[in-house]
Each structure stands twice: as C-alpha cells, then as structure tokens.
Amino acid sequence: GFDRMLEGSFKGVGIQLNMTDDGKVEGVTPIDDSPALKAGVMAGDIIEKVNGEPIDGQKIGDVIKKISGPNETQVTLTVRHATGEFKYSYHR
C-alpha cells in the first residue's frame, strides 16, 4: 500500500501535487530518488493526463487515487513543461 507523507504526496509516486487557482494539477516537489524524479518530472509541471485520461476539472484526491493506483503497476503521466508536453511512464 501507500503511506501518505504529506497531503497529495505518496511514496509510490514521489511527487507532491498542488491544485492551482485555475483548477490545474501541478507537481510541486519531486522527492529525491523517487520514480517521478527519475522519470524527469519537474516542479511546476502541469499534469494533464493519467494513463491517457484527461484530468481537467477533477478533484485532487481523485487524481491522486489515479496516480497512486495498485503497487507494482505502471502509470503514465502526461505533463506539460514550459518546453512542451511529455509522457512519463514508471512503475510505482
């Protein structure tokens, strides 16, 4: 299972999430040595899709559930950097 460290932060994914004022979900702090950091997720990245499913307008708790899914499964995040859109896949 997943141990909650901070609100919106999971060991399995290793990134803290924040809901912006306009309802976007952004990554705040990739945790050192976490799958998210190794995959290249950076602070300030806007998460647009989880496993190909747009998450616009969803509550942050629901987004976290999608991202943190079953242990040892793969998750793909589509995130937007300043430089464009990227997909990251990693095992949680």
C-alpha positions in Angstrom: 0.0 0.0 0.0 0.9 3.6 0.0 1.9 5.7 3.1 0.7 9.2 3.0 3.6 11.5 3.8 2.1 14.9 3.1 -1.3 15.9 1.6 -1.1 15.0 -2.0 2.3 13.2 -1.6 2.8 9.5 -2.0 5.9 7.4 -1.6 5.0 5.2 -4.5 5.0 8.1 -7.0 7.3 10.5 -5.1 5.8 13.8 -6.0 3.7 16.3 -4.1 0.8 17.7 -6.0 -0.9 21.1 -5.8 -4.2 22.4 -7.2 -3.6 25.7 -8.9 -6.2 28.6 -8.8 -7.4 27.7 -12.2 -8.0 24.1 -11.4 -4.9 22.6 -12.9 -2.9 19.9 -11.0 0.8 20.7 -10.8 3.7 18.8 -9.5 5.4 20.8 -6.7 8.2 18.7 -5.2 9.6 15.6 -6.8 11.1 13.7 -3.8 14.8 12.7 -4.1 15.4 9.4 -5.8 11.7 8.9 -6.5 10.2 7.3 -9.6 8.8 10.6 -10.7 12.1 12.4 -10.3 13.9 9.6 -12.2 11.3 9.8 -15.0 12.1 13.5 -15.3 9.0 15.1 -13.7 10.0 18.6 -12.5 8.5 21.0 -10.0 5.9 23.2 -11.8 4.9 20.6 -14.3 1.2 20.6 -15.0 -0.2 17.1 -15.0 -2.7 16.9 -17.9 -3.4 13.1 -18.2 -3.1 10.0 -16.2 -2.8 6.8 -18.3 -4.1 8.8 -21.2 -7.2 10.1 -19.4 -7.6 13.9 -19.2 -7.9 15.0 -15.6 -9.1 18.6 -16.1 -11.6 19.6 -13.6 -11.2 16.6 -11.3 -10.6 16.9 -7.6 -7.1 16.5 -6.5 -8.0 13.5 -4.3 -9.3 11.7 -7.3 -6.2 12.5 -9.4 -4.0 11.2 -6.5 -6.0 7.9 -6.5 -5.5 7.5 -10.2 -1.8 8.2 -10.0 -1.2 6.1 -6.9 -3.1 3.0 -8.2 -2.0 -0.5 -7.4 1.5 -1.1 -6.3 3.9 -2.5 -8.8 1.8 -1.4 -11.8 2.8 1.1 -14.4 1.5 4.6 -14.6 1.9 7.0 -17.4 1.6 10.8 -16.7 1.3 13.3 -19.5 2.7 16.6 -18.2 3.3 20.0 -19.6 6.6 21.7 -19.2 7.4 25.2 -20.4 9.0 23.5 -23.4 6.1 21.2 -24.4 4.2 18.1 -23.5 6.0 15.0 -22.2 4.9 11.5 -21.2 6.5 9.7 -18.3 5.9 6.0 -17.6 7.2 4.4 -14.5 6.4 1.6 -12.0 5.0 2.6 -8.7 
